[in-house]
Amino acid sequence: MATFKVLDVRKIPSPDNARVGKMDNLVTYQLDPFRTYMVRIPKELIEEADITEAVKKDLEAIERFTGKEFAL
């Protein structure tokens, strides 16, 4: 099981047209000293489960292409 550390949580204006005037949470998290990422959670109030789910989805998207080689 992988672990991560939350480094920071910031409220930012939502860039989503459907959420104009609302705030999102920008979560900065770290897997290890060399891998630090951010994920945006479009919710005014967040819980641990929201952060865990967002990080899990983010990592799945990242790992989909990590290590792949492409020909030009």
Order of alpha helices (4+ residues) and beta strands (2+ residues): beta-beta-beta-alpha
